Amino acid sequence: MEAHVLPDIEALVIAWALDSDDVNTVDDRIYGALPANPTFPAIRVTRIGGTPPQRLHWLDEALLQVDVFGGPKATARLVAATFAAHLSANLTGTHDLGVVTAVTVGGLQWQPDE
């Protein structure tokens, strides 16, 4: 049986976001991990869970967390809400790094970080 390696969903979402002027509202500061001395505001996309729903390993139900850092609370909320809206409306489809068949977006949560 041929092995099927699932796409890197973090890399796929980051590439998609960087390529979209509507989503990339932070001057290309969209990362999988924040750099040592980041400029803010910035977005971090992290896979925090999810598993393939069947044993053949063809699909992946990834769970991502998208964090927005920097700027006033209103700026962070707008960047996060814009990212979520476009993720829900526009990520489904074929990308260079894989195919996205469905997207479900959860709610926003304010977590101040001094």
Disulfide bonds with the S-S distance in Angstrom:
none
